[in-house]
């Protein structure tokens, strides 16, 4: 019975698990089918077995690998680390598994990042070698590198945005162009991603740049930059101005030109950011980075927004100087322009048109208030209805041969252009197709800049007079400047529109609903802006002035 039972148990074992030979065959098939590389080393570290995945991954034939030492595929430094791990396993954890990363050198000489997992093989307590798994982790490495780059980029953008916000707060309080330029240079040069910054002013007529401020760079380096022709007519700074966008020199060989230290030698990138606002270019900001291919994507966009913000600040400084200057230069221009609505109006319909005021509409167009005399109001309205670029108009008041108009015009205008150069329009009158425009600029202002701005909008504009004018001690402009400091842009827009549209006349020339429609805002929003603005104006008149 015992013999029958033994035979039965043997048959059952063979039926359930197969013979040793069939089990070995099954194991070999599994090893061969696994996608990761599997290998076995003898006690001396030589390959005694490799599966198909190892052969495919390394690019060597199986015959080339078998008998070779592990250093055939792995650098000696990693072989030493593996041997240390094996010694520790044998001494402390014979049944354990160890893992490490190591580059595998394939038949093409490339190093493929891999993860090694291995354990020791013992037979009757004797060390018979190691068995291990090799997994290609190239994809994980690329993914991790991409994630790190993304995190670094987001952190860098966060830092740059913080710098830009600090510049925004600082330039709003600046009183001169020098102060604006110096602030921008200092804050940018102090930002971690950048090494230095410089600002150059632009001469529109000569198309030249003059460095007026720099930070993080000494005179010697500035001279080297000049020798690199950054400001040449075909250089990157001028290209940024011509294209009105950020212009970048990427991955440029620096060599010893900048006296680079070991930590930043090799490559560099530089961005040139135009200071622009509307159609005006005030200069350019140069930003230097110790890294190739800097200023990509969002970083370039942020710098572009910085250029627009600084351009606006420089325009505001010039306008403010014109308002508060004790002496101004008065310039009078004459031009005839058929594409300009109010010269064309007086030429085709007759009479006189006079500029009263202008308000910047939220959509970027100008809301103009113009009075006409000596012409039929109905013919004036018919003319405006057909004129290209006029997107909205209405007669606020009209009598037999005169009217007050509200006109939204999207075409080129001199008003915003002159304001960007510090010019304030004091009067503008058109008659028989010819306009005379008088502009005040600060005594320190650049007359040539303003003349260029006028001829840039009106081709036949001609400067017919220039004189220096003394301003009274307390001027309307000074009071207006005080209000500008107190009122937000929306409040000032609402108040000016209401005043020019006859909202405060009796009877009213415009209702609140009409004003709200002109500004594309809800009537309650309009009334809120007006109420707050009115209180601020009355406060400026009746309250005691603030003391330092």
Secondary structure, 3 states (H helix, E strand, C coil): CHHHHHHHHHHHHHHHHCCHHHHHHHHHHHHHHCCCEEEEECCCCEEEEECHHHHHHHCCCHHHHCCCEHHHCCCHHHHHHHHHHHHHHHHHCCCCCEEEEEEEECCCCCEEEEEEEEEEEEECCEEEEEEEEEEECHHHHHHHHHHHHHHHHHHHHHHHHHHHHHHHHHHHCCCCHHHHHHHHHHHHHHCCCCCEEEEEEEECCCCEEEEEEEECCCHHHHHHHHHCCCCCCCCHHHHHHHHCCCEEEEEEECCCCCCCCCCCCCEEEEEEEEEEECCEEEEEEEEEECCCCCCCHHHHHHHHHHHHHHHHHHHHHHHHHHHHCCEEEEEEEEECCCCCHHHHHHHHCCCEEEEEEEEECCCCCEEEEEEEECCCHHHHHHHHHHCCCEEEEEEEEECCCEEEEEEEECCCCHHHHHHHCCCEEEEEEEECCEEEEEEEEECCCCHHHHHHHHHHHCCCCEEEEEEEEECCCCCHHHHHHHHHHHCCHHHHHHHHHHHHCCCCCCCCCCCHHHHHHHHCCCHHHHHHHHHHHHHHHHHHHHCCCCCC
